């Protein structure tokens, strides 16, 4: 299969774009690591609370909120979303 000049120029353009992407690849690693979520907390396997433990956890969150602790700090500390804390009755 013989390539004409037009096809060769397209291939060279593709190679040049690929080289630019390869050069940018290490720079992309400098971003926030994928091991963090929006709250800045490490992404770890979540803790599933149920029963008495869940009731105690919610009471503790409500008590800390009444003391004036910020929702963002509580969310990071206990690895829950801010929406979860705001939705507590």
N, C-alpha and C positions, 0 to 999 in steps of 0.2 A: 504494500500500500504506500503510494507516494503522496507526500504532502505538498501542497502548493504554498506559495509565499504568504497568502492570507491566513491559512491554517497555522503556519509556523509563527506568525506574529501573534496570533491569539494564544498559542501555547506559551510563548515568551511572556505575554502579559499575565497569564495565569500563574506562571512560575514567580514572577516579580511580586504579585499579590500574596502568594503563599509565603515568600521570604519575609515580607513585611509583617505578616501575621505571626510568624515564628519569632521575629525580633520583639514583638509586643508581648508575647506570651509570658516571659518572666516579670514584666511590669504588672501584669494582671494579678500575679500572686501577691503583690504588695498590698492589695486591698484587704479589707476586713476578712479575716479567715472565715471559712464556712462553718466553723465550729461555734459561731456566736449567733444569737438571734437579735432581734431589734432592740431588746432591752439591754444588750451587752452581756447577758448571762450566757454561760456555756451551754451548748445544746447537749443535754444528757438525756438519758432515758427518763421519762417522767415518772413521778411517783403517783401511783393510783391509791387514793384514799377512799375508804368506805366505812360505813357503820359509825361506831363511836369515835374512831380516829377523825373522820370527816367532820363530825359535829364539833369536836374539840378544836380542830383546825379553823373552822369558820368562826367560832367564838373568839379564838385568839386573834384572828385577822380583824374582826370587828373591834376588839378591845384596843389593838394597836392603832387602828384608824381613829378611834375616839381620843387617843393620846396625842394625835397629831402627826403620826409618822406618814411620810409621803407614800402614795400608792406605788410610785416607781421603785422606791427602795424595797417595799414589801414584795413586789413582783420579782425583783432580782434575787432577794434573799430566799424566797420560798419557791422559786422557779414556777410561777404561775403568770398568767397574762394580767395586764392591768384591767382589761375588760371583765375578767372573772372577779376581781376585787370590787370593781364598781357595781357589778350586778348583785352583790350580796345584799339581802334584804335588811 
